[in-house]
Amino acid sequence: MRLPPAPLRLSRSPALLALALPLAAVLAFSDETLDKVPKSEGYCSRILRAQGTRREGYTEFSLRVEGDPDFYKPGTSYRVTLSAATPSYFRGFTLIALKEHREGDKEEDHAGTFQIIDEEETQFMSNCPVAVTESTPRRRTRIQVFWVAPPAGTGCVILKASIVQKRIIYFQDEGSLTKKLCEQDSMFDGVTDKPILDCCACGTAKYRLTFYGNWSEKTHPKDYPRRANHWSAIIGGSHSKNYVLWEYGGYASEGVKQVAELGSPVKMEEEIRQQSDEVLTVIKAKAQWPAWQPLNVRAAPSAEFSVDRTRHLMSFLTMMGPSPDWNVGLSAEDLCTKECGWVQKVVQDLIPWDAGTDSGVTYESPNRPTIPQEKIRPLTSLDHPQSPFYDPEGGSITQVARVVIERIARKGEQCNIVPDNVDDIVADLAPEEKDEDDTPETCIYSNWSPWSACSSSTCDKGKRMRQRMLKAQLDLSVPCPDTQDFQPCMGPGCSDEEGSTCTMSEWITWSPCSISCGMGVRSRERYVKQFPEDGSVCMLPTEETEKCTVNEECTSSSCLMTEWGEWDECSATCGMGMKKRHRMVKMSPADGSMCKTETSQAEKCMMPECHTIPCLLSPWSEWSDCSVTCGKGMRTRQRMLKSLAELGDCNEELEQVEKCMLPECPIDCELTEWSQWSECNKSCGKGHMIRTRMIQMEPQFGGAPCPETVQRKKCRLRKCRNPSFQKLRWREARESRRSEQLREESDGEQFPGCRMRPWTAWSECTKLCGGGIQERYMTVKKRFKSSQFTSCKDKKEIRACNVHPC
């Protein structure tokens, strides 16, 4: 994914940094709230603990991560959007990402990094650089930033947002302004460990699976493969929870791999049949060439299968062709209900999933085996910019198929007395019985179900049962008869009546031939729609087989190919070029060898004579890394001229440059040069003198701290011996100060070329003790026109003060 420019350098006054929310500091947060935070805690923790107005469950504002994922992939960039529903708006905001169960007091509590998209809208907070806030306070309805997920092992991450609207702050620990994301492997573990309940239903149920492909150029126009688009043969089975055909977070078996990459169901069917104790029915349906046609032209492929109490799950898959290793299907769909019955109908829209065996990103990517093999996962709209399903906004993928699973029959004694619904007493209702009864008109019943099989398998007397549903009781004072009816019966062959018959369904279509080349076997099934009235066992066959021949002239190393696709467009727009056509392997050789039949053909093609040719350009490359490691820099991207330069002029730009911004660079402390040493603070004996320097730039963003700004050293004059001499010195000092005062009160001093104003008074000492400095200034009062002297300029003097120890 292409990353956005990094953030603009932030410079804000302390007044605006009270919460980095320009209106929040004064309008929404009280001093009392902030005072509760210990002074040692970081500024970020103040933001997290400051509480404004809580609006639980309020959805006027929302925080959304592109694609609405519940899991993140370490190191992947995600677009994060903070928005207000119309007609609402917000003036300011704060956005931060924390590891789960962390307070945000420490730097290691924060997870991932934010990256700025629009410098005019968003920026990093000065006192909490891991958080993002608004650049300027104004009305807005939406902002976006990128968030780069943290490295593996971080665990779950909480994205939090606060909103400033008018004088109110909304800050939510749960709800629409908080988003929790966990590492992707957690998702796979969760799917793998999904519990499957034991089934308590009785008898068996028959289902029909119908597959409706919706993958076409109209619904998925990007890079749609016009040639050879198809769905491979459907392969699956009804099975127990002890067998897994495929699952999200698991690894593809060799059978799944051959379906995913080659569209061949042979190995998959072999794997299923090897699990004979765990599988009740192998599900198979023919391939679809092309992938989509109207239903009035071609019926949707279907297959029928059975389930029982032990093998009540169904799974299937079919490949999208051509593709690297993309499929659709269902995994461990449970057809048993908690009420000990059988599901009546399942309708499921399907999106493609990746088998984890090939790393291609487009429909017709060349083979790129994934080593090591990755886990099965659903495709998303953010997998790769070249993906046909790519959406920079992270929207959901349009479904490519729909599967409908309908119950068509139930066999054997059913143990759930309560029907699935009022209109579904039993799936296989017989025509309404014409027996006369004394049912009151105020009792509205459904039709009677067919009679069950006799409870006795010998000539001893047994019972059989039928049931109906009471739909309505119009008069509660009039009792309604029972909903069950029993009748004596005997086992098969013991009835006095003859002609015990059973009603069978039509034969299901023949299965594919058991081999792809030469002589094999195929089979078909049917089921009992109505058992005999006397409760006897139906003796008619429910399965039959016959021999089949596929490509009589083939050998064990032969492979079955599709028809040739249409010719591609000519590679040249004028003059001589080449065009190609392709076909695909429909069935691999039975001996497991590679198919040696050619899958593509090429021939020359002639276009009109070349004159002026427009620019033929390659796609833009990915943006380069930022030219700096911090602060503001540049990045570039290029594209190539594919047409020959001599065939025509091309004025299109081949390189683009844009600004990029990374987190602020550290700024070290900057100081002036040292001043001259001051005079000794004593006139005789031992003393000291000092020198100073000023701070020009305070350290920022983790820069080096400021060193000392005052230095002192010892000074030693002649010994103080004669008191009268000391008094003389004091007298001279007084006279000097008096003359200096008189000079200051005069009209200024005369310098070559100009007249100066008197010296200003000394400024206050910068320190009360330990050595400070004082300053005074003399400014130019008048310059003579003929002045050529460089000494005619403002003057400044510095002296030490308060040098006594603190």
N, C-alpha and C positions, 0 to 999 in steps of 0.2 A: 504494500500500500504506500502511496506517496504521502510523505509527511508534510505538514504545513510549515510556514515560516515560524521561527521561535519568537519569544516575547520581546516587546519593546522595553528599553531600560525605564525603570520606574523612579520618579523623583517626586515626592509628595511632602508637604509641610507636616510637622508634628500634629498640628490641629486636625488635619484630615485623617490621621492614622489612629484615632481613638478606637476604631474598629475596622478601619479600611472601608467603611461604608459611610459615605459623606453625610448622610442624614441620620445614620443610626446612632452616632456617638451622643448627639444632643437630644434626639427625639425619642429614642426607644430604649436605651439602656441607662439605668440609673447608676450613680457612683457607688451606691450600696452593693449592687450586684458585682461590680468589678472589685470592690474592696474585699469581697469574700475569697477572691483568688489569691493564694499565697504569692508574695513578691518574687519568690524564687522560681515560680513556674514560667514557662515560655509564653510568649505572646499568643502563639497558635492555640494553646489550651484556653486562653481567655475567650477567644472567639467561640470555641466549642461549648464552653460552660455558660456564656452569656445567654440568657433566655428572654426572648420576646414573647409575643402572643402565640400560643399554640393553637393550631386548628387541626385537630386529629381527623383524618379521613377527608380533609378538604382538598379538592382536586382543581381549584382555580389555577394553581401553579403546578408544574410537573417537571421532573428531572428524568430524562430519557437517554439511554445508551443505544447507539445505532444497532438495529436488529433485535432489540429487546432480549438480549441473551441473559441466561441465568449463570453462565460460566464464562470465564475469560481464558484466552490462550496466552501464556507468558510471553512478554515482549511485543505483543500485537497492539497496534494503535486502534482506538475506538473513538468515534465522534460522539461527544456528549452535548446534549441540547437542554437548555433551561428555558422554558416557555410559559407564557400566560395565555389562558383561554380568553377569546374575545368576549366582552370588550375590556377585559382587565389589562393591567400593565404593571411594570415594576420599575423603580428608579435605580436601585442598587442591588447587589447580591454578593455572596461569598460562596465559593465552591472548594471543597477539600476532600481528600481521599485518605481513609484510615484503615489500618489493619483491624480485623474484627476483635472486639473486646479490648481495644486500646483507647487511652484517654487523649492522646495527642500532645502530651507534655514533652515528649522527647522526639528527636529527629527520626529515630528508627520506628516510631509509631506510624509514620506516614508511608503510603504504598503507591508505587508507580509515580509517573511525572506528567504534569499537564504541559501542553504546548499551545501557544497562542495562534489563533487563525486570523483574527481581525484586530490590529493594534488600536484602532479607534474605538473599539467596543470593550476590550478586555485587556488586563495586565496582571502581573504578579503583585502580590501585596508586599510592601517594603519590609514590614516587621515580621512577616510570616511568608517567606518566599515560596513555600510549597503550596500556598493557596492562591486562587484566582479571584479577582474582583473587577468592578467596572472601571473603565478609564475615566469617564466623566459621568456625573450624575444627571440623568435625563430620563424621560419616558422611553421605555422599550418593551417589546413583547417577546423578544427571543434573543438568546446569545448562544454561540457554539464555541467549543474548544476541543482539542484532541487530548485524550488520555492514553498514555502508553502503559500497558499492564506491567506489573512487577515481575521479577524473575521467578522461576519455579521454586516451590517450597514456601511461598509467602502465605498461602492459605486464602481465606475469604477476605474480601475488601468491601468497605462501606463507603459509598460516595454520598456526601451530604451537601445540601445547599440551604442557604438562608436567603430570604427575599426581603427587600425594603420597598414598601408601597405606601406612599404618603407618609403618615406618622407611625406606621405599624410595621413590625418585623414578624415574619412567619419563619419559624425554625422547627423542623420536624425530625424526630428520631426514627419515626416510622411513617410510611405513607408515600405520597407522591413526590416528596422532596428528598427521599432517601432511596438508594438503590444498592442492593447487595449482590456481589458477584463472587463466585468461587472458582478455583482452578478447574480447568477442563477435565482433568483426570477424575475429579470428584463426580462429575456427571456420569462418566463411563462406569465408575464403580456403582453408582446408584442405580443405573439401568440394569447392570449385570445382576445385582442383588435383589431386584424387584421380586417380592414374594408372589408365588402362584398358589392359590388355595386348592385344596383337594376338592374334587368334584363329587357331589352326592346324588347326581341325577341317575335315573334308571333307564334301562333299555339303550337304544341307539337312536341317533338322528341322522338324517340325510340332508346335505346342503348342496347348493349350486353356487359356484364362484363365477362371477362374470366380470371381465376386465374391460374397462372403457378407457382407451388411450386418448389423451387430450394434448399430446405433444405435437404441435404443428407449426408451420411458419407463421401463421396468423397469431397464435398465442405466445410463441417464443421466437420472435423474428431475428434476434441477434445471432449472427453466424450460423443460422439454421442449415444443417447439411442436406441440401436438396437431393443429393445422390445417396442411395442406399440407406435412407433413414428407415428404421424398423424397430420393432420390439421382438426380442428373442422368444423362443418357446418358454412358456411358463412351466416352472418345476417347483414342487413343494410336497407337503404331506400333512396328514393329521397324525399327531404324535403325543407322547406323554411328556411330562415336565422333566424327565430324565434325559431327553434328547434335545439338542439345540441345533437348528439348521444354520441360523445366523442371528446376531443381535448387535445392537449398538454397544460399542465399548469392547466387543470381542474381536477376535482375529478370524479372517476368512479362511475356511478350509480350502483344500485344493479344488473341490467341486464348486464352491462359491467363486473361487478365482477364475475357473474356466467359464462359468456363466458370465461373470462380470467383464472379463477381457475378450472372450471369444464368442459369447452367446451360445456356448455348447452345454446342454443339460445332461450329457451322457455320464460324466463323472459324478455329478450331483445326484442323479438317480441311483447310481451304483452305491454311493454313500448312504442314501436313504434306505435302500433295500437291505443293506448290511445291518441296519437297526430293526430287523423284522419284529422283535419283541416289543419295541417301543413305538412302532409305526402301524397304524391301521390301514390307511389308504395313501397311495402315491398320487399326488395331484399333478396332472399334465394337461397342457393346452397348447395349441399350435401357435407358431410365430405369426407376426403381422408384418407384411411387406406391401405398401409402405407403412409408416408408423400410424398414419391417420387416414381414414376414409369415412364418408358419411355412413350412418347406420343403414340407410336404405340401399347402399351399394354393397356393404360388407357387414355381416353380423359380428357383434362383439364376441371374442373367444370366451368359452366357458368350460368348466369342468365340474364334475360332481364327486363328492367324497362323503365319507361317514365318520362319525365320532362316537365314542362310548365313554363310560365313566373314567377309565384309566387314560385313554388317549383322546382328551377333550380339547387339545390345542391344535391350531393350524398355522403353518408358515408357508410362504412361497416367495419367489423372486423372479424377476425378468430383467434382462439387460436393455438399456437404451443404446441403440446402435446407430451410427458409430459413436463410441466414447472411450475414454481411457479405461475406466473400471466403474462406471456409474450404473446403478440399478434402482428399481423400486420394488416394494413388496411389503409384506406383513411378517412380523416375528412373534411367535407364541401368542396368537390371538385366541383368547379363552372363550369358548362357545357354551360353557356351562354357567348357569346362573346360581346366585346364592340361595335361591328358593328351590334348588334341586330340579330345575328344568333346563330346557335348551333355549339358547338365544334365538329369537325369531328372525332378526335381520341385522346385518352390520353394513354400514356405508362409510367408507373411509377414503378421503382424498390423499393422494400420495405425492411426495416430493422426492427427488433423487437422493441417493446416498452413495458414499464413496467406499469401495471395498478395501482401500488401504494397500493395494498391490501395485498401483501404477501412479506416477506423479504428474501425468499430463493435466493441463488446465483448460483445454478446448476440446470440442467434439472430435477433431481429427488430429490431435497431438500425436507425434511419433511415440513409439513405445519407450517409456522411461521407468523401468522397474523401481519400485520403492524399496530401498534397502537401508536399514532393516524394515520389514513389513510393519505398517501402521495399523491402528485399530479402525474398525468400521465406524463411520461417523456420517451424520446428515450433511449434505452440502448447504452452504449459506451464501447469501448475496455479497459477502465480503471476502470470499476465499482468495480471489486474484482478479486484478483489473481486466485480464484477458478472458476471464470466465464468461460463458454465455449467460450466466445468471447474475452477473455483477451489478450491484446497485450501490453507488457511493453513499446513499442515504441509509443503507442497511435495512431496506424493506424486506418483507418476506418473499420467498420464491413462489411464483405462480405454480399451482399444482399441475403436474404433467399427466396424471392419470387418476382414475377413480375405480375402486373395487367395491362390488356389491356381493355380499354373501347372504343368501336367503335359505331358510329352512324349507325343504320341500316335503319332508316326511319324517315321522317318528315310528320306530318299530319296537316291538316288545312292550312289556308292561311298564307304564310310566308311573313314577312314584310321587310326582308333584300333583296333588289333587287340585290345587288352585291353578286355574288356567293363567296364561300370560296376560291376557286381557279379555274383555267381555266378548269381543268378536273373534277370539281365537281359542275355542274350546279345545280342539285337538287339530293338529296340522292337516291330518288326512280325513276330513269329515266325509262320511258317506252321505248319499242322498237321504233326505229326511224320512224317518220311519213313518209308515202309514198306520202303525198300530193305534187302535182306538184306546183312549184312556179318559179318565175322569178329571183331567186337569182343569181347575177353575179358570174362567176367562180373565180373572184379575191377576193371574200369575203368568208372567211373560218369560218363557224359557228359550234357550238356544236349541238347535237340533241335537238329537242324541248322537253320541260318538259311535264308531263301529264297536262291535263286541270284541272284548279282549280274547286272547288265547285261553283255552281251558286250563284250569289250575291242575288238572290231573293229566298225566302222560300215559296212563294205563286205562283199562276199561272200568276202573273204579269211578264212582261218581265224583265230580268236581264242580266248580263254579266258574262262570265267566261274568264279566261286568261291563256295563256301559255307563256313561255319565253325561250330564248336561249342566248348563249354567243357568241360574236364576238371574235374569236380567233386571226384572222389575216386579214389585208387589204392589199393585194398585190399591188394594183394600187390605189394610193390616188386620182387620177382624176375620178375614178368610184365610185359613192356613194354606200353605203351598206344599205339595207333595215333595218327596225326597228328590235329590238331584242325582242319585245313583240307583241303578237297577241291576239285579242279579238274576241269573238263570242257571239251572242245573245243566251239566254237560258231562261228556266222557272223553277219554283220550282219542287219539287218531285211530280210525278204522273201526271204532266201536259204535258209531252212530247207526241207527236204523235207516236213516235217510242216506240216499246215495247221491252221487254227483257233487261231492265236496270240492269246490273249486276255489282258486285264489286268483286275484287280479294283479297282473304284473304291469310295470311301467314299460315304456319303450326302451329299446336298447340305447345306451349311451354310445357316442361315436367311438370308433376304433382308436386305440392308443397308437402313438408313433411306433414304427417298427423297432424291435429290440436292438438292431444293429444299424449302422449307417451305410453298410456296403454288403451286398450279397443277400443270402437267405436268412431270415430271422423269424420272429414270432410277434404277433400283436394280439391284444385282448380287448374285450369290451364287457360292460356290466349292465345289469338292470336290477331293480329292487321290487319287493312285494308292496303293492299299493293297498291291497285288501286281503286279509287272511280269511280262510274259509269260515262260514257261519258256524260249523260244528266244532270249531276250535282245533281242528287238526292242523298238522304241520304242512306247509306248502312244499311240494316235492319238485316243483319246476326249477330248472337251473337259473342261477343268477349271474353266472359268468361263463364266457366261452372264449376260446382262443383259435387262431388260425395262422398258417404260415404266411409270410410276406417277403417280397423281394424288393431290394433297393439297388438300382443301378447294376444290372446283371453283369456288365462288362468290367466292373471295378475290381480292384484287388484290395488287400488289407491296408495297403499304403495309399489308396486313393482318397481324395477328399471331395466333398460336395460343395459346389460353388453357387453363388447367386448369379443372376443375369447381370450383364454389363450395365453400368449406369450411363447417364447421358454424358456427352463430351463436355469438358470444361470450356470456359471462354478462352479464346486465343490469348497467349501470353503477351502478344504485341498489339498495340493499338493501330499500328500501321506497318507495312512491310511484312517480312517473314517472321513467324513466331512458331510456338508449339502449343498443342492442346493435349489434354490427357482425359482418360476415363478410367473408372475403377470398378472393381467388384470385390465381394467379401467371401470369406470362408463360411459357408453355412453349416458344414459338419466336418469336423477334423477326422483324420484317418483312424480307423479302428485299432491299428497297432500302436497308437500313441506317437507316431513319428510326426515331423513337421510337414506341413502341406507345401509342396514344391510347385504347385500350379501358380502361374503369374496372376497377380491381383491388380495390375495396372498396365495400361497401354498408352503410348504416346505417338503422335504423328505431327507432321508439319502443317501449318495453316498460313494462308496468305490474306493479309488485310490490305486496304487501299494504300496507294503510294504515300510515303511520308512527306509531309511539308513542314508546317510548324507544329511542334509537339508541346503540349502543356507540361508543366512541371510534374514529375513523378517523384513523390517524396515518401520516405519511410516514416513510420510512426515516431512520435517523440520518444526519446529515451527517458529513463527515470531521472528525477532531479538528483544532482550530485550532493555530496555532503556539504554542509555550511563551511565557508572558507575560514571561519574562526571557531575556536572552542568555547568562547563565551562572548556575550555582547552581540553587537550587530555586525553582520557579514553579508556575503553574497553566495548564491548557488546558481548553477547553470544546468541546462539540458540541451541536447542536440538532436538533429535528425539528418538523414543523408539524402543526397540527390540521387535518385535511382535512374533517371533518364540521362543520356549522354549530353554533356555540355554543348557539344558542337551541333546538336540537333535543334537547339533553340535557347533563347535566353530565359533564365529563371530568376525572378526577383524576390522569391519567397525567402524569408529569413530561415537560416539553418541553425541558429543558436539563440536561446532566450536566457536572460539573466533576471533574477529577482532577488529582493532583499530577504534575509533570514535573520532571525533573532534567537539567541540562546540565553540561558540565565545570565544575570549580570556578572561582569568580571569583578574580582576583588579589587578594591581601591585602597592602597596603603596610605598611611598618614604622611602628609607633606609639611615641612617646616622651612622657615627662613634660615639664612646663615646666622652664625653666632655674632652677637654684638661685640664691641670692644670691651675689654675688662674695665670695670669701674675703678675709681680711686680707692685706696685703702680706707677702711672705715675708722682707722685710728691715725692720729698725727704722730704718735711715737709708740714704741713698744710693738707687741704682736697684735695683728688684726687680720682681716680677710677682705677680699674683693670678689665681685661676681660678674658674670656675663649671662645674657639671656638670648633666647630665640623664640619666635612666634609660630603658632600652628596655623598653616594656610589651608589645610584640608583634613577634616576628620576622617578616620578610617570607615569604610563602608563595605557591606557584603563580604565580611570575613577577612578584610585586608589587615596588614600588619599594624599593630597598635603604635601609638605615639611614644617615642622615648622621652627622656628628661628634657625640660625646657629651661632649667636654671642650673648653672654650674658655679661653684665657688672654690677659691684657692687661698692659701695663707699668704699674708704679706707681713714683713718685719722691718720696722724702721729703727732709728737710733733709740736708745733707752731714754725713758722719761726720767730726768734727774733734777733739773732746776725748775722749781715751781714758778719763779718769776718769769722764766722763759715761756712756760706754758701760758701764763696770763698774757704775755706779749702776743702769743699766737692767737689767743681768743680775741684780743683787741684788734688785731689785723683782720681777723675773719669778720668781726662786726663792721669794721670800716669797709671791707670788700662788699658785704651784703648791702650796706647803705648806698654805696656808689652804684651798685648794680640796680638798686631800686630807682635811684635818680635817673639812671640811663634808660630804664624801662619807661619812666614817665616822660621822657623827652620825646621829641617829634620823630624819633626813629634814627636809625643809623645810616651813615653814608657809605655806600660801597661803590666800587668802580662801575659806572654805567647805570646805576639805579639807586633808588632810595627805598629802604626797608622799613616795615612797620616794627614796633617793639616786639620783643619776645612775649609770647602768651604765658600765663601762669602755669606752673607745673601741674600735670594731671594728678588725680588721686593714685596712690600706690596700688598696684595690682594685687598685693598680698598684705595681710596684716602682720605677718611674721615670716621668718625663714627666707627673706630676700625676695623683694619684688622690684618693679621698675616704674619710673615716672617719665613722662614725655612732655616736651613743649615745642612750639613751632614759631618760626619767623617767616612772614610772607612778604612778597614784593609789593611795595606801595606804588612805585612809579618807575618805569623804565625810560631812559633817555633815548631819543631817536637814533642817535649815533652810536648806541651801545653795541659793542662787539664782544663783550666779556661773557664767558660761560659761567662765571661765578654769580651772575644775577639770576638767582632762582630761589625758590622756597627752601627753608632750612629746618632741620629737625634735630633735637638733642634728646638723649636718653641718659638717665642716671639711676643708680641703685637706690633702694629705700627699704626701710624696715628689715634690716639685715640681721637683727637679733634672732636667736633661735626661738622656735615656737614652744 
